[in-house]
Amino acid sequence: FSIKVFKKHLKIFMFKIFKITKKRVIKKRSKKNSEHKKYYKDAKLLVIKIIEDLKKENHKINLLTFNKIFIKNQKTRWGSCSSAKNLNFNYKILFLPYDLAEYLVVHELCHLEHMNHSKDYWNLVEYVLPNYKMSHKRLKNINLNQLNQNTVYTDDLV
């Protein structure tokens, strides 16, 4: 048994292991994505409802225009706003109390005006939601990875 033959067989063996491992990872991901897809429509409807409610209450929100709303399965983010004026939200927004979901939407909508967390940005957030600081603190205490449809949300800060 020569070293050349051994190396050739080792490469084939390693390739097969890599292929099997890759398939397992894909299967695990698809399981998580199915949960996301299950709640996608409801999460999007919630975000749209919150935006419509905010537009009725606040004229400054009417001036902020966005392109599209996307619902995603992000591991570490509640939401984001792109330079293309797309609003992105985690599908787990659906499992939050309404006031925290509203804060998230306001937070991202205000990024349409200010793409940073400057003083002007926070002033705009405060104009739209005067009690935003409490919501911000409460949201920071929620572990995104542990939140799901079976989670009973308890608020220790109130």
N, C-alpha and C positions, 0 to 999 in steps of 0.2 A: 504494500500500500504506500504509494509515493506521497510526498508533501503536496505536489500539484493537485493530485486527485482529491486529497483531503481538503484542501482549500476550496476546490470547486464544489464539493459536497457541502461544506460549511456555508458557503454563499447561498446555495439553493435552500438549505435548511433555514438560515436566517431570513431569507426573503419570504418563505412560507410563514414563519412566525410573525413577521411584520404584517403580512397580509391578514392573518387571522386577528391580530391585535387591532388593526385598523378597522376591520369589520365590527368588532365588539364595541369600539368607541362610537362608531356611527349609530349602532343600535341604541346605545345609551342616550345619545343626543336626541334621536327621534322620539324617544319616550318623553323627554322634557318638552320638546316642541309640541307634542300632542296636547299637553296640559295648556300651553300657551294658546294654541289654536282653539281650544275649547272655550276660552274666556275672551277671545279677541273681539268679537262683535259687541259683547256687553261692555267691555272696557272702553271701546271706541264710542259707543252710545253715551256712556257716562261722561267722557271728556267733552263731547259735543253738547250735552245738556248743561254742563257746568259753564261752558263758554257762552251759550245762549242766555243762561241766567245772569252771568256777569255783564253781558252786553245790555240787558234790561236795566241793571242797577247802575252802571258806570259808563259815562260817555267816552272816557279815555280808552277803554277796551275796544270800543267801536273803531277807533283810529288805528288800532294795531291789526295788520293783515298778515295772514300766514298762507303758505302754499298748501301743504298737506299735513294730515295727522297720521302718524304711524304708531301702531302698538307693537312693542317688541318684548322679547324675553331676555332682558339684560340681567346680569348677575349682580352688579354693584350700583346701578343707577336707577333712580326713580324716573328720570326724564332728562331730555336735552332739547336744545334748539339749534338747528343747523344754520349756516350762513345762507343757505338756499331758502330760509324761512319755513323749514319743515319742523313741526313739533313732534317729538318722539316721547312716548310714555311707556313705562313698564306695565304689563298687563295686570300686575298685582295692585295697581291703583284701585282696582275693583274691590279689594279686600280691606281698604282703609275706611275710616269714618268719613262722612261727606265733607266735613270741614277741612280735613287734611288733604283729601283729593282736590278740593277747591284751591287750597294753598299751592299744591303742586302745579296745577294748571296756571294759576296766576304767576307763579315763579317763572314758568317757561314762556308765557305770553309776554311778560315784561322783558325777556331777553330779545324779543323782536325789536324793541326800541333801543336797548343797551345790551350788547353782546358780551357783557362782563358783569362783575359784581361791584361796580363802583358805587359811590354815595348816591349818584343820580338814579342808578338802578334800584337801590334799596328804598329811596324816596318814592319812586313810582310804585313799588310793591306795597309800601305802607299806605299810599294814597288809595290804592284799590282795596287792600285788606289791612285795616288799621291794627288788627291783632296778630299780624303775621309772625311776630317774634315768638309767641307762644306755640304756634303751629310749627314753626321751624324747629324749636327745641323738642317738641313731641315727636316729630318725624325722625329726628336724629336718633331717638331712643328705640326705634323699631328696626329689628333685624330683617332686612329684605329677604334673606335666604330662608328664614324660618316662617315667613308669612305665606299662608295659603287659605283655601276656602274653609278649612276646618279651624283656623286660628280664631280664638276669641280675643279681640283686641281689648286690652285693659290699659287705661291711661293713669299712670302713677303720678303724673305731674299736676293733675287737676285737683 
